[in-house]
Amino acid sequence: MGYQDLRGFLNLLEGKNELVHIKEPVDWDIEIGSISQESIKRGGQAFICENIKDHKDTICKRLTMNYMGNWKRLALAMGMPETTSSGDMVREWRKRHRQLIKPVVVDSGPCKENIVMEKDVDLFQFPVPKLHPGDGGRYALTWHIVVTQDPETDWMNVGTYRGMLLDEKNIGMLLVHVQNWGLHAAKYRERNMKMPVSVALGVDPITTMISGTPYPAGVNEYDVIGAVRGEPVRLVKCETNDLLVPANAEIVMEGELDLDPSSFRLEGPFGEYPGYYSSIDSTPKPVFNVKCITYRNDPIYTSGLIGIGPDLRAADLDYFSAITFSAITWDQLDINRVPGIQDVWFDEDVYGTNVFVSIDKKYYGHAKQVAFAIWSPLSAHYIGKYVVVVDSDIDIHNPKKVWAAIANRTDPLKDIIIIPHTAGGPLDPSVHPDIKMRTGKLGIWNRVLIDATWDDTWEPRPEWGGLNHPPSCLSSERELQLVREKWKLYGFSELM
Ligand SMILES: Cc1cc2nc3c(=O)[nH]c(=O)nc-3n(C[C@H](O)[C@H](O)[C@H](O)COP(=O)(O)O)c2cc1C
């Protein structure tokens, strides 16, 4: 892969002039978040802050952000040539993630270089940023992995779920009950038990990508990380619970989540992925009580600007999810045996909500089966509000061409189909907040399929050369080749 851990990846970026060391004093209060925002806007480099207000003499003095925020950095993260196209990354991801590789558990690792227990735990030793001005507080957990285990099986889940710093030992967490750790939490709640939780910050980029991707319930995501990295992940057991975390993580927080609503504390609001506050109130949320922290010498904290929205370019989360969501959604179509799929793409400017699929259309109603297969898994509650299906001559990595297909190949009355009242993303700003209360904190989505493929009920026509849709008016390859041969004779300087 060209790197083993976050430090190795940052070194790789540095060698490619993709990383800035910020030595200038910076404030954890909004300034770091604003640097991230401006860097995204300018298409700038990743950065690591090394002189953070209040953190000259704390355990942790450094924080990095934006290190997966363009296609080049993502290709480097996947160990591919820097110029690899997004479509090729999706295909490569699909190839790799099938060959699961079990992790190995090692006795110790860099994340155990320092251990702080119980009364000495002080989260203010870490440069936790307040990212957006309207956030309810400093967000300790935005760019990390959360590890939990099913109390009945050996299924250990890895997911990314946000957390706001409450005090020196506690973090308020957003627990959505249909997410995988929510499934675990329900079982602990039934048993009147607190849920053991470990969090790792500063893991390698592939681990971050898989943590933020909805692999199905029951999948041990460490096996998937091994598959994509092409080698087993090295894990260590936590000090205070049986959970396993990456041995080379920068920081590990161990503790438990109290699921009794009487223990909940106020969390939020937070600038969410669509770029808005879905609610401007803080609401009671479960608390992650940290009992132990282990960390590497001179650890690096990680954070991510999640709330981007239409005003900015895509951020780290958007780039990597475009790849991983496309890969798992393509798999989903295969699992449902929908034939003729040529490409699947979640445009990086809209995290999860819109998906484009190109097909070799094989039969009447083909596009509808594509949409229903995409909507079938539990994780689709926040994925695929709009599904656009096009013919395979349309480049779905170029949204303008998708718009052109919609313009030229749809009759809105029959080709735009709305499926009302399905489960929807809880953070979608177009969903009225009261609806989330009525649905047990999910949104309601009226989902849309736009079938922008040619209508296959039309009859072939001789004047269309036997096609059942109007033919292209462009010159053929044979005609173009003749022109290319004479290109210089025409006076053009070179072949483009
Ligand atoms: C940076 C980042 C922050 C996220 N924050 C949350 C969150 O606060 N709550 C949530 O339910 N999902 C959040 N997600 C999405 C989940 O990580 C994603 O749905 C993932 O699939 C969850 O893992 P799971 O499928 O094992 O439940 C976030 C993703 C990323 C990359």
The ligand as a Gaussian input file, in Angstrom:
#p B3LYP/6-31G(d) Opt

LIG

0 1
 C      -17.036000      11.361000       9.373000
 C      -18.304000      10.593000       9.518000
 C      -19.232000      10.920000      10.501000
 C      -20.390000      10.184000      10.637000
 N      -21.253000      10.473000      11.658000
 C      -22.306000       9.645000      11.895000
 C      -23.123000       9.799000      13.057000
 O      -22.912000      10.684000      13.870000
 N      -24.134000       8.936000      13.242000
 C      -24.406000       7.930000      12.358000
 O      -25.327000       7.146000      12.592000
 N      -23.655000       7.770000      11.247000
 C      -22.614000       8.589000      10.999000
 N      -21.836000       8.416000       9.905000
 C      -22.207000       7.375000       8.925000
 C      -21.796000       6.024000       9.420000
 O      -20.445000       6.007000       9.784000
 C      -22.047000       4.991000       8.340000
 O      -23.443000       4.881000       8.191000
 C      -21.454000       3.643000       8.663000
 O      -21.916000       2.743000       7.730000
 C      -21.830000       3.191000      10.050000
 O      -21.299000       1.924000      10.288000
 P      -22.272000       0.673000      10.375000
 O      -22.805000       0.462000       8.989000
 O      -21.374000      -0.420000      10.830000
 O      -23.348000       1.026000      11.351000
 C      -20.664000       9.131000       9.755000
 C      -19.740000       8.809000       8.758000
 C      -18.557000       9.517000       8.653000
 C      -17.554000       9.114000       7.625000

